[in-house]
Amino acid sequence: MEKTGITLHRLGICPNYTGYMELRLALRLVSEDPARLTALVRQVYMPVGGAVSKSWLAVERNLRTVIRRAWETNPAFLQEVAGRPLDHGPETGEFLAMMYVYLMDGEAADVM
């Protein structure tokens, strides 16, 4: 299992969640171009929605659901991923940015 899968599993985000594949697709897009984090709706949610035949609003909701799952399941590890203390679950953009930095740290190869 690659680093992304292991990390998501440790956060309690498993393939049985609707947002799992959407999160993986979002992380792939962000890994290709981190500047996408500055235009989430247009450059992440909409392309992911197109790939899974859902609206961008459904994609955003599903991502929030899996992020909430991560916060409830393993907040200590989520804080390790963040690299700082968190007093609440992260927003979607913040989570994607944290995951990007964590997964790319020390990695030159594609981790998705």
LODO-897084 format. One record per atom (N, C-alpha, C): residue number from 1; residue in three letters; chain; atom name; x, y, z. Coordinates in steps of 0.001 Angstrom, whole numbers. Layout:
// residues N
{NUM; 'Ala'; 'A'; 'CA'; {X; Y; Z}}
...
This chain:
// residues 112
{1; 'Met'; 'A'; 'N'; {863; -1188; 0}}
{1; 'Met'; 'A'; 'CA'; {0; 0; 0}}
{1; 'Met'; 'A'; 'C'; {897; 1235; 0}}
{2; 'Glu'; 'A'; 'N'; {590; 2165; -865}}
{2; 'Glu'; 'A'; 'CA'; {1411; 3364; -979}}
{2; 'Glu'; 'A'; 'C'; {1119; 4342; 162}}
{3; 'Lys'; 'A'; 'N'; {1935; 5374; 237}}
{3; 'Lys'; 'A'; 'CA'; {1870; 6316; 1362}}
{3; 'Lys'; 'A'; 'C'; {491; 6962; 1511}}
{4; 'Thr'; 'A'; 'N'; {-145; 7323; 406}}
{4; 'Thr'; 'A'; 'CA'; {-1470; 7947; 496}}
{4; 'Thr'; 'A'; 'C'; {-2472; 6997; 1133}}
{5; 'Gly'; 'A'; 'N'; {-2515; 5771; 661}}
{5; 'Gly'; 'A'; 'CA'; {-3451; 4784; 1203}}
{5; 'Gly'; 'A'; 'C'; {-3208; 4499; 2673}}
{6; 'Ile'; 'A'; 'N'; {-1961; 4375; 3054}}
{6; 'Ile'; 'A'; 'CA'; {-1613; 4124; 4453}}
{6; 'Ile'; 'A'; 'C'; {-2045; 5302; 5322}}
{7; 'Thr'; 'A'; 'N'; {-1771; 6504; 4854}}
{7; 'Thr'; 'A'; 'CA'; {-2128; 7706; 5610}}
{7; 'Thr'; 'A'; 'C'; {-3637; 7806; 5782}}
{8; 'Leu'; 'A'; 'N'; {-4378; 7613; 4694}}
{8; 'Leu'; 'A'; 'CA'; {-5840; 7691; 4782}}
{8; 'Leu'; 'A'; 'C'; {-6384; 6612; 5712}}
{9; 'His'; 'A'; 'N'; {-5837; 5419; 5631}}
{9; 'His'; 'A'; 'CA'; {-6278; 4332; 6511}}
{9; 'His'; 'A'; 'C'; {-6039; 4685; 7978}}
{10; 'Arg'; 'A'; 'N'; {-4873; 5248; 8286}}
{10; 'Arg'; 'A'; 'CA'; {-4581; 5653; 9670}}
{10; 'Arg'; 'A'; 'C'; {-5539; 6729; 10164}}
{11; 'Leu'; 'A'; 'N'; {-6060; 7528; 9236}}
{11; 'Leu'; 'A'; 'CA'; {-7016; 8578; 9592}}
{11; 'Leu'; 'A'; 'C'; {-8446; 8056; 9645}}
{12; 'Gly'; 'A'; 'N'; {-8634; 6770; 9353}}
{12; 'Gly'; 'A'; 'CA'; {-9978; 6195; 9384}}
{12; 'Gly'; 'A'; 'C'; {-10760; 6429; 8105}}
{13; 'Ile'; 'A'; 'N'; {-10085; 6879; 7067}}
{13; 'Ile'; 'A'; 'CA'; {-10736; 7131; 5783}}
{13; 'Ile'; 'A'; 'C'; {-10479; 5913; 4896}}
{14; 'Cys'; 'A'; 'N'; {-11508; 5095; 4741}}
{14; 'Cys'; 'A'; 'CA'; {-11387; 3840; 4008}}
{14; 'Cys'; 'A'; 'C'; {-12213; 3887; 2727}}
{15; 'Pro'; 'A'; 'N'; {-11970; 2956; 1810}}
{15; 'Pro'; 'A'; 'CA'; {-12684; 2968; 526}}
{15; 'Pro'; 'A'; 'C'; {-14205; 2833; 619}}
{16; 'Asn'; 'A'; 'N'; {-14730; 2446; 1754}}
{16; 'Asn'; 'A'; 'CA'; {-16180; 2323; 1874}}
{16; 'Asn'; 'A'; 'C'; {-16878; 3677; 2017}}
{17; 'Tyr'; 'A'; 'N'; {-16110; 4746; 2177}}
{17; 'Tyr'; 'A'; 'CA'; {-16683; 6090; 2244}}
{17; 'Tyr'; 'A'; 'C'; {-16783; 6666; 835}}
{18; 'Thr'; 'A'; 'N'; {-17924; 7285; 536}}
{18; 'Thr'; 'A'; 'CA'; {-18133; 7883; -775}}
{18; 'Thr'; 'A'; 'C'; {-17032; 8880; -1096}}
{19; 'Gly'; 'A'; 'N'; {-16592; 9640; -134}}
{19; 'Gly'; 'A'; 'CA'; {-15585; 10658; -373}}
{19; 'Gly'; 'A'; 'C'; {-14167; 10147; -534}}
{20; 'Tyr'; 'A'; 'N'; {-13948; 8852; -319}}
{20; 'Tyr'; 'A'; 'CA'; {-12592; 8304; -398}}
{20; 'Tyr'; 'A'; 'C'; {-11974; 8530; -1771}}
{21; 'Met'; 'A'; 'N'; {-12661; 8073; -2814}}
{21; 'Met'; 'A'; 'CA'; {-12104; 8211; -4159}}
{21; 'Met'; 'A'; 'C'; {-12047; 9684; -4562}}
{22; 'Glu'; 'A'; 'N'; {-13021; 10446; -4147}}
{22; 'Glu'; 'A'; 'CA'; {-13007; 11870; -4448}}
{22; 'Glu'; 'A'; 'C'; {-11802; 12548; -3794}}
{23; 'Leu'; 'A'; 'N'; {-11487; 12149; -2564}}
{23; 'Leu'; 'A'; 'CA'; {-10322; 12702; -1883}}
{23; 'Leu'; 'A'; 'C'; {-9046; 12313; -2613}}
{24; 'Arg'; 'A'; 'N'; {-8939; 11078; -3019}}
{24; 'Arg'; 'A'; 'CA'; {-7744; 10640; -3750}}
{24; 'Arg'; 'A'; 'C'; {-7584; 11412; -5055}}
{25; 'Leu'; 'A'; 'N'; {-8686; 11619; -5756}}
{25; 'Leu'; 'A'; 'CA'; {-8624; 12395; -6998}}
{25; 'Leu'; 'A'; 'C'; {-8222; 13838; -6720}}
{26; 'Ala'; 'A'; 'N'; {-8789; 14422; -5669}}
{26; 'Ala'; 'A'; 'CA'; {-8448; 15794; -5294}}
{26; 'Ala'; 'A'; 'C'; {-6965; 15900; -4942}}
{27; 'Leu'; 'A'; 'N'; {-6461; 14940; -4190}}
{27; 'Leu'; 'A'; 'CA'; {-5044; 14954; -3826}}
{27; 'Leu'; 'A'; 'C'; {-4159; 14799; -5056}}
{28; 'Arg'; 'A'; 'N'; {-4595; 14010; -6018}}
{28; 'Arg'; 'A'; 'CA'; {-3822; 13852; -7254}}
{28; 'Arg'; 'A'; 'C'; {-3752; 15193; -7997}}
{29; 'Leu'; 'A'; 'N'; {-4893; 15870; -8098}}
{29; 'Leu'; 'A'; 'CA'; {-4912; 17166; -8779}}
{29; 'Leu'; 'A'; 'C'; {-3995; 18171; -8080}}
{30; 'Val'; 'A'; 'N'; {-4067; 18208; -6759}}
{30; 'Val'; 'A'; 'CA'; {-3234; 19135; -5996}}
{30; 'Val'; 'A'; 'C'; {-1756; 18773; -6135}}
{31; 'Ser'; 'A'; 'N'; {-1449; 17473; -6173}}
{31; 'Ser'; 'A'; 'CA'; {-39; 17077; -6317}}
{31; 'Ser'; 'A'; 'C'; {502; 17471; -7688}}
{32; 'Glu'; 'A'; 'N'; {-367; 17494; -8704}}
{32; 'Glu'; 'A'; 'CA'; {59; 17904; -10044}}
{32; 'Glu'; 'A'; 'C'; {313; 19401; -10123}}
{33; 'Asp'; 'A'; 'N'; {-497; 20166; -9354}}
{33; 'Asp'; 'A'; 'CA'; {-352; 21617; -9379}}
{33; 'Asp'; 'A'; 'C'; {-867; 22199; -8057}}
{34; 'Pro'; 'A'; 'N'; {16; 22427; -7088}}
{34; 'Pro'; 'A'; 'CA'; {-401; 22949; -5787}}
{34; 'Pro'; 'A'; 'C'; {-1132; 24286; -5864}}
{35; 'Ala'; 'A'; 'N'; {-944; 25030; -6936}}
{35; 'Ala'; 'A'; 'CA'; {-1653; 26308; -7089}}
{35; 'Ala'; 'A'; 'C'; {-3163; 26101; -7161}}
{36; 'Arg'; 'A'; 'N'; {-3600; 24889; -7440}}
{36; 'Arg'; 'A'; 'CA'; {-5034; 24589; -7459}}
{36; 'Arg'; 'A'; 'C'; {-5684; 24835; -6091}}
{37; 'Leu'; 'A'; 'N'; {-4889; 24836; -5057}}
{37; 'Leu'; 'A'; 'CA'; {-5419; 25082; -3712}}
{37; 'Leu'; 'A'; 'C'; {-5987; 26490; -3580}}
{38; 'Thr'; 'A'; 'N'; {-5631; 27369; -4473}}
{38; 'Thr'; 'A'; 'CA'; {-6122; 28744; -4401}}
{38; 'Thr'; 'A'; 'C'; {-7450; 28925; -5139}}
{39; 'Ala'; 'A'; 'N'; {-7888; 27904; -5845}}
{39; 'Ala'; 'A'; 'CA'; {-9156; 27972; -6587}}
{39; 'Ala'; 'A'; 'C'; {-9840; 26612; -6487}}
{40; 'Leu'; 'A'; 'N'; {-10191; 26215; -5273}}
{40; 'Leu'; 'A'; 'CA'; {-10697; 24870; -5025}}
{40; 'Leu'; 'A'; 'C'; {-11919; 24508; -5852}}
{41; 'Val'; 'A'; 'N'; {-12900; 25381; -5904}}
{41; 'Val'; 'A'; 'CA'; {-14136; 25037; -6621}}
{41; 'Val'; 'A'; 'C'; {-13827; 24774; -8091}}
{42; 'Arg'; 'A'; 'N'; {-13185; 25702; -8730}}
{42; 'Arg'; 'A'; 'CA'; {-12956; 25619; -10171}}
{42; 'Arg'; 'A'; 'C'; {-11889; 24593; -10554}}
{43; 'Gln'; 'A'; 'N'; {-10842; 24473; -9736}}
{43; 'Gln'; 'A'; 'CA'; {-9713; 23647; -10142}}
{43; 'Gln'; 'A'; 'C'; {-9607; 22303; -9428}}
{44; 'Val'; 'A'; 'N'; {-10437; 22079; -8412}}
{44; 'Val'; 'A'; 'CA'; {-10406; 20784; -7731}}
{44; 'Val'; 'A'; 'C'; {-11804; 20164; -7700}}
{45; 'Tyr'; 'A'; 'N'; {-12755; 20826; -7046}}
{45; 'Tyr'; 'A'; 'CA'; {-14081; 20225; -6885}}
{45; 'Tyr'; 'A'; 'C'; {-14771; 19958; -8217}}
{46; 'Met'; 'A'; 'N'; {-14723; 20910; -9138}}
{46; 'Met'; 'A'; 'CA'; {-15410; 20724; -10422}}
{46; 'Met'; 'A'; 'C'; {-14776; 19595; -11254}}
{47; 'Pro'; 'A'; 'N'; {-13447; 19541; -11395}}
{47; 'Pro'; 'A'; 'CA'; {-12864; 18423; -12144}}
{47; 'Pro'; 'A'; 'C'; {-13119; 17065; -11483}}
{48; 'Val'; 'A'; 'N'; {-13042; 17018; -10162}}
{48; 'Val'; 'A'; 'CA'; {-13329; 15756; -9466}}
{48; 'Val'; 'A'; 'C'; {-14786; 15377; -9696}}
{49; 'Gly'; 'A'; 'N'; {-15685; 16351; -9586}}
{49; 'Gly'; 'A'; 'CA'; {-17096; 16084; -9833}}
{49; 'Gly'; 'A'; 'C'; {-17339; 15542; -11221}}
{50; 'Gly'; 'A'; 'N'; {-16679; 16109; -12197}}
{50; 'Gly'; 'A'; 'CA'; {-16810; 15605; -13559}}
{50; 'Gly'; 'A'; 'C'; {-16333; 14170; -13691}}
{51; 'Ala'; 'A'; 'N'; {-15259; 13837; -12989}}
{51; 'Ala'; 'A'; 'CA'; {-14693; 12483; -13060}}
{51; 'Ala'; 'A'; 'C'; {-15588; 11439; -12397}}
{52; 'Val'; 'A'; 'N'; {-16351; 11857; -11385}}
{52; 'Val'; 'A'; 'CA'; {-17200; 10894; -10654}}
{52; 'Val'; 'A'; 'C'; {-18689; 11132; -10897}}
{53; 'Ser'; 'A'; 'N'; {-18999; 11989; -11859}}
{53; 'Ser'; 'A'; 'CA'; {-20388; 12296; -12239}}
{53; 'Ser'; 'A'; 'C'; {-21218; 12827; -11073}}
{54; 'Lys'; 'A'; 'N'; {-20656; 13806; -10368}}
{54; 'Lys'; 'A'; 'CA'; {-21348; 14464; -9260}}
{54; 'Lys'; 'A'; 'C'; {-21136; 15961; -9375}}
{55; 'Ser'; 'A'; 'N'; {-21994; 16711; -8718}}
{55; 'Ser'; 'A'; 'CA'; {-21813; 18157; -8705}}
{55; 'Ser'; 'A'; 'C'; {-20627; 18506; -7808}}
{56; 'Trp'; 'A'; 'N'; {-20074; 19695; -8031}}
{56; 'Trp'; 'A'; 'CA'; {-18962; 20113; -7180}}
{56; 'Trp'; 'A'; 'C'; {-19417; 20258; -5739}}
{57; 'Leu'; 'A'; 'N'; {-20693; 20599; -5526}}
{57; 'Leu'; 'A'; 'CA'; {-21217; 20713; -4157}}
{57; 'Leu'; 'A'; 'C'; {-21215; 19353; -3458}}
{58; 'Ala'; 'A'; 'N'; {-21569; 18298; -4188}}
{58; 'Ala'; 'A'; 'CA'; {-21547; 16951; -3615}}
{58; 'Ala'; 'A'; 'C'; {-20116; 16532; -3288}}
{59; 'Val'; 'A'; 'N'; {-19181; 16897; -4163}}
{59; 'Val'; 'A'; 'CA'; {-17771; 16583; -3919}}
{59; 'Val'; 'A'; 'C'; {-17304; 17270; -2642}}
{60; 'Glu'; 'A'; 'N'; {-17605; 18552; -2519}}
{60; 'Glu'; 'A'; 'CA'; {-17199; 19288; -1323}}
{60; 'Glu'; 'A'; 'C'; {-17800; 18670; -63}}
{61; 'Arg'; 'A'; 'N'; {-19073; 18336; -101}}
{61; 'Arg'; 'A'; 'CA'; {-19744; 17718; 1044}}
{61; 'Arg'; 'A'; 'C'; {-19087; 16388; 1402}}
{62; 'Asn'; 'A'; 'N'; {-18804; 15559; 408}}
{62; 'Asn'; 'A'; 'CA'; {-18190; 14262; 667}}
{62; 'Asn'; 'A'; 'C'; {-16782; 14408; 1236}}
{63; 'Leu'; 'A'; 'N'; {-16060; 15408; 774}}
{63; 'Leu'; 'A'; 'CA'; {-14724; 15661; 1339}}
{63; 'Leu'; 'A'; 'C'; {-14844; 16110; 2796}}
{64; 'Arg'; 'A'; 'N'; {-15803; 16978; 3082}}
{64; 'Arg'; 'A'; 'CA'; {-16010; 17402; 4479}}
{64; 'Arg'; 'A'; 'C'; {-16338; 16199; 5364}}
{65; 'Thr'; 'A'; 'N'; {-17115; 15258; 4822}}
{65; 'Thr'; 'A'; 'CA'; {-17488; 14070; 5590}}
{65; 'Thr'; 'A'; 'C'; {-16263; 13231; 5951}}
{66; 'Val'; 'A'; 'N'; {-15380; 12976; 4983}}
{66; 'Val'; 'A'; 'CA'; {-14208; 12149; 5296}}
{66; 'Val'; 'A'; 'C'; {-13219; 12907; 6181}}
{67; 'Ile'; 'A'; 'N'; {-13162; 14225; 6047}}
{67; 'Ile'; 'A'; 'CA'; {-12287; 15018; 6922}}
{67; 'Ile'; 'A'; 'C'; {-12807; 14960; 8358}}
{68; 'Arg'; 'A'; 'N'; {-14113; 15061; 8528}}
{68; 'Arg'; 'A'; 'CA'; {-14710; 14941; 9864}}
{68; 'Arg'; 'A'; 'C'; {-14420; 13545; 10438}}
{69; 'Arg'; 'A'; 'N'; {-14482; 12527; 9594}}
{69; 'Arg'; 'A'; 'CA'; {-14163; 11158; 10020}}
{69; 'Arg'; 'A'; 'C'; {-12711; 11091; 10528}}
{70; 'Ala'; 'A'; 'N'; {-11798; 11718; 9808}}
{70; 'Ala'; 'A'; 'CA'; {-10392; 11721; 10227}}
{70; 'Ala'; 'A'; 'C'; {-10233; 12396; 11583}}
{71; 'Trp'; 'A'; 'N'; {-10902; 13522; 11777}}
{71; 'Trp'; 'A'; 'CA'; {-10812; 14259; 13027}}
{71; 'Trp'; 'A'; 'C'; {-11373; 13437; 14183}}
{72; 'Glu'; 'A'; 'N'; {-12476; 12745; 13949}}
{72; 'Glu'; 'A'; 'CA'; {-13105; 11941; 15001}}
{72; 'Glu'; 'A'; 'C'; {-12339; 10661; 15284}}
{73; 'Thr'; 'A'; 'N'; {-11702; 10091; 14276}}
{73; 'Thr'; 'A'; 'CA'; {-11025; 8802; 14411}}
{73; 'Thr'; 'A'; 'C'; {-9629; 8915; 15001}}
{74; 'Asn'; 'A'; 'N'; {-8834; 9847; 14491}}
{74; 'Asn'; 'A'; 'CA'; {-7434; 9904; 14908}}
{74; 'Asn'; 'A'; 'C'; {-6918; 11353; 14909}}
{75; 'Pro'; 'A'; 'N'; {-7440; 12173; 15833}}
{75; 'Pro'; 'A'; 'CA'; {-7000; 13571; 15856}}
{75; 'Pro'; 'A'; 'C'; {-5502; 13731; 16128}}
{76; 'Ala'; 'A'; 'N'; {-4916; 12808; 16881}}
{76; 'Ala'; 'A'; 'CA'; {-3478; 12909; 17170}}
{76; 'Ala'; 'A'; 'C'; {-2670; 12761; 15889}}
{77; 'Phe'; 'A'; 'N'; {-3019; 11787; 15062}}
{77; 'Phe'; 'A'; 'CA'; {-2295; 11609; 13805}}
{77; 'Phe'; 'A'; 'C'; {-2595; 12753; 12844}}
{78; 'Leu'; 'A'; 'N'; {-3819; 13245; 12845}}
{78; 'Leu'; 'A'; 'CA'; {-4159; 14378; 11992}}
{78; 'Leu'; 'A'; 'C'; {-3318; 15594; 12364}}
{79; 'Gln'; 'A'; 'N'; {-3056; 15771; 13638}}
{79; 'Gln'; 'A'; 'CA'; {-2192; 16874; 14077}}
{79; 'Gln'; 'A'; 'C'; {-746; 16634; 13644}}
{80; 'Glu'; 'A'; 'N'; {-344; 15371; 13623}}
{80; 'Glu'; 'A'; 'CA'; {995; 15041; 13117}}
{80; 'Glu'; 'A'; 'C'; {1087; 15384; 11630}}
{81; 'Val'; 'A'; 'N'; {45; 15055; 10892}}
{81; 'Val'; 'A'; 'CA'; {-3; 15397; 9467}}
{81; 'Val'; 'A'; 'C'; {64; 16914; 9300}}
{82; 'Ala'; 'A'; 'N'; {-679; 17637; 10145}}
{82; 'Ala'; 'A'; 'CA'; {-716; 19100; 10076}}
{82; 'Ala'; 'A'; 'C'; {627; 19716; 10474}}
{83; 'Gly'; 'A'; 'N'; {1357; 19029; 11320}}
{83; 'Gly'; 'A'; 'CA'; {2623; 19574; 11800}}
{83; 'Gly'; 'A'; 'C'; {2450; 20628; 12868}}
{84; 'Arg'; 'A'; 'N'; {1252; 20667; 13445}}
{84; 'Arg'; 'A'; 'CA'; {956; 21649; 14493}}
{84; 'Arg'; 'A'; 'C'; {-291; 21206; 15246}}
{85; 'Pro'; 'A'; 'N'; {-517; 21773; 16429}}
{85; 'Pro'; 'A'; 'CA'; {-1739; 21442; 17169}}
{85; 'Pro'; 'A'; 'C'; {-2974; 21977; 16439}}
{86; 'Leu'; 'A'; 'N'; {-4050; 21233; 16512}}
{86; 'Leu'; 'A'; 'CA'; {-5332; 21657; 15945}}
{86; 'Leu'; 'A'; 'C'; {-6361; 21651; 17062}}
{87; 'Asp'; 'A'; 'N'; {-7163; 22697; 17149}}
{87; 'Asp'; 'A'; 'CA'; {-8199; 22704; 18180}}
{87; 'Asp'; 'A'; 'C'; {-9569; 22353; 17595}}
{88; 'His'; 'A'; 'N'; {-9614; 22116; 16284}}
{88; 'His'; 'A'; 'CA'; {-10841; 21669; 15625}}
{88; 'His'; 'A'; 'C'; {-10441; 21017; 14306}}
{89; 'Gly'; 'A'; 'N'; {-11378; 20288; 13735}}
{89; 'Gly'; 'A'; 'CA'; {-11102; 19664; 12448}}
{89; 'Gly'; 'A'; 'C'; {-10823; 20713; 11388}}
{90; 'Pro'; 'A'; 'N'; {-9930; 20432; 10465}}
{90; 'Pro'; 'A'; 'CA'; {-9569; 21416; 9446}}
{90; 'Pro'; 'A'; 'C'; {-10664; 21599; 8393}}
{91; 'Glu'; 'A'; 'N'; {-10659; 22774; 7781}}
{91; 'Glu'; 'A'; 'CA'; {-11517; 23035; 6625}}
{91; 'Glu'; 'A'; 'C'; {-10973; 22216; 5446}}
{92; 'Thr'; 'A'; 'N'; {-11773; 22084; 4425}}
{92; 'Thr'; 'A'; 'CA'; {-11395; 21239; 3290}}
{92; 'Thr'; 'A'; 'C'; {-10093; 21683; 2636}}
{93; 'Gly'; 'A'; 'N'; {-9962; 22952; 2314}}
{93; 'Gly'; 'A'; 'CA'; {-8737; 23446; 1682}}
{93; 'Gly'; 'A'; 'C'; {-7523; 23259; 2565}}
{94; 'Glu'; 'A'; 'N'; {-7706; 23500; 3851}}
{94; 'Glu'; 'A'; 'CA'; {-6616; 23327; 4811}}
{94; 'Glu'; 'A'; 'C'; {-6190; 21865; 4856}}
{95; 'Phe'; 'A'; 'N'; {-7164; 20954; 4865}}
{95; 'Phe'; 'A'; 'CA'; {-6873; 19523; 4896}}
{95; 'Phe'; 'A'; 'C'; {-6104; 19108; 3640}}
{96; 'Leu'; 'A'; 'N'; {-6569; 19542; 2480}}
{96; 'Leu'; 'A'; 'CA'; {-5874; 19190; 1240}}
{96; 'Leu'; 'A'; 'C'; {-4445; 19717; 1250}}
{97; 'Ala'; 'A'; 'N'; {-4238; 20925; 1735}}
{97; 'Ala'; 'A'; 'CA'; {-2895; 21504; 1807}}
{97; 'Ala'; 'A'; 'C'; {-2018; 20716; 2782}}
{98; 'Met'; 'A'; 'N'; {-2575; 20385; 3936}}
{98; 'Met'; 'A'; 'CA'; {-1820; 19607; 4930}}
{98; 'Met'; 'A'; 'C'; {-1406; 18253; 4358}}
{99; 'Met'; 'A'; 'N'; {-2356; 17583; 3700}}
{99; 'Met'; 'A'; 'CA'; {-2070; 16267; 3129}}
{99; 'Met'; 'A'; 'C'; {-1032; 16372; 2025}}
{100; 'Tyr'; 'A'; 'N'; {-1134; 17402; 1207}}
{100; 'Tyr'; 'A'; 'CA'; {-152; 17598; 138}}
{100; 'Tyr'; 'A'; 'C'; {1254; 17714; 722}}
{101; 'Val'; 'A'; 'N'; {1414; 18582; 1704}}
{101; 'Val'; 'A'; 'CA'; {2731; 18786; 2309}}
{101; 'Val'; 'A'; 'C'; {3214; 17496; 2970}}
{102; 'Tyr'; 'A'; 'N'; {2341; 16829; 3714}}
{102; 'Tyr'; 'A'; 'CA'; {2721; 15608; 4417}}
{102; 'Tyr'; 'A'; 'C'; {3126; 14511; 3427}}
{103; 'Leu'; 'A'; 'N'; {2332; 14321; 2391}}
{103; 'Leu'; 'A'; 'CA'; {2603; 13234; 1448}}
{103; 'Leu'; 'A'; 'C'; {3810; 13533; 562}}
{104; 'Met'; 'A'; 'N'; {4050; 14790; 269}}
{104; 'Met'; 'A'; 'CA'; {5162; 15140; -601}}
{104; 'Met'; 'A'; 'C'; {6468; 15323; 159}}
{105; 'Asp'; 'A'; 'N'; {6426; 15410; 1474}}
{105; 'Asp'; 'A'; 'CA'; {7621; 15617; 2278}}
{105; 'Asp'; 'A'; 'C'; {8615; 14483; 2027}}
{106; 'Gly'; 'A'; 'N'; {9734; 14840; 1472}}
{106; 'Gly'; 'A'; 'CA'; {10781; 13855; 1236}}
{106; 'Gly'; 'A'; 'C'; {10517; 12971; 39}}
{107; 'Glu'; 'A'; 'N'; {9477; 13255; -725}}
{107; 'Glu'; 'A'; 'CA'; {9119; 12426; -1859}}
{107; 'Glu'; 'A'; 'C'; {9326; 13216; -3150}}
{108; 'Ala'; 'A'; 'N'; {10049; 12660; -4061}}
{108; 'Ala'; 'A'; 'CA'; {10178; 13290; -5373}}
{108; 'Ala'; 'A'; 'C'; {9237; 12622; -6359}}
{109; 'Ala'; 'A'; 'N'; {8855; 11392; -6052}}
{109; 'Ala'; 'A'; 'CA'; {7996; 10630; -6955}}
{109; 'Ala'; 'A'; 'C'; {6529; 10915; -6685}}
{110; 'Asp'; 'A'; 'N'; {5707; 10530; -7611}}
{110; 'Asp'; 'A'; 'CA'; {4255; 10676; -7480}}
{110; 'Asp'; 'A'; 'C'; {3778; 9757; -6349}}
{111; 'Val'; 'A'; 'N'; {3107; 10322; -5356}}
{111; 'Val'; 'A'; 'CA'; {2660; 9529; -4217}}
{111; 'Val'; 'A'; 'C'; {1193; 9143; -4324}}
{112; 'Met'; 'A'; 'N'; {554; 9582; -5339}}
{112; 'Met'; 'A'; 'CA'; {-874; 9303; -5472}}
{112; 'Met'; 'A'; 'C'; {-1050; 7994; -6176}}
